Amino acid sequence: MHAEWGEWLPDGTEYRVVVPEAWNGVLLLDLDFIHSPHPTWDKAYAWIPEHGYAVAGTRRPAGTFSASVWAHRLRQVLHPFRKRL
């Protein structure tokens, strides 16, 4: 079992968080965690919480090519993550 939630950051960027029941204390952040169904990614993302890792991330916004903007949005996911734990 795991806890899973998703909401929107203040700028409207969607995010998602998955924390396994037996969380090992490690949080992985991923710019592409919210994605269209993809068989390879789905298997990889299933493996992560099964092995004790939490994962959180966003969907890369279309038309935004700035790595600093992506990194800033990804770091913003830490705020709601910390509030829930």
N, C-alpha and C positions, 0 to 999 in steps of 0.2 A: 504494500500500500504506500501511497505517497500523497502529499498535499500538492494541489495544483491550482493556480489562479492566474488570471490575466486581466489587465485593465489598460488604461491609457495614461501616458505621462502628460504633464501640463501642456506640452506643445502638440498633443494629439497623437503622438507616436504610440502604437500598440506594443505592449510587452507581455511576456508570459514567464511564469516561474514554476518549477517543479522541484519539490523537496521530498526525498524519500523518508520513510518512517525511521529507518536506521541510517540517518544522515551521518557521514563521516567528518563533517565540518568543512568540506571543500565545496566552494561554489564556482562553477564554470560559467563564464559569460560568453554569449555568442551573438554576433550581429545578425545572424540569419536564423535564429531559433524559431521564429514564426515564419513558416514557409508553406508553400503549396505541398500537398501530399507528394512524397517522393520515396519510393521503396528503400533506397539506400540510406537516406537520412533518417527515415522512420526507424530502421533497425538500429542505427547508431544512437539516436536519441532514446530509444528504449533501453539500451545497454547502460547508459549513464546512471540513471537512478537505481537500476537493478544492482549496481556495484557501489552504491552508497553516496554517489555524488549528486549534489543539487545543481541545477542548471537554470539560467535565466537569460533572457535576451529579448531582442526586438526584431522587427522587420526593417530591413534597409529601405528607407523611403525612396521612391522613384524620383529621379531628377536631382538627387543630392549626391554629389560625388566627392564631398569633402570628408576625409578620414577623421578630421578633428570634430566635425559635427556628429558623425557616427559614434565616435568614442565618448563624446559628451553625453549623448542620449543613452548609451549603454551604461555609463556610470550612474546616470539618474535612476536606473532600475534598482540600484543598491538601497535607495531611500525607502521605498515601500517594502523591499525585502527585509530590511532591518526592523521596520515597524511591526511586521507580522511575526517575527521570531522572538 
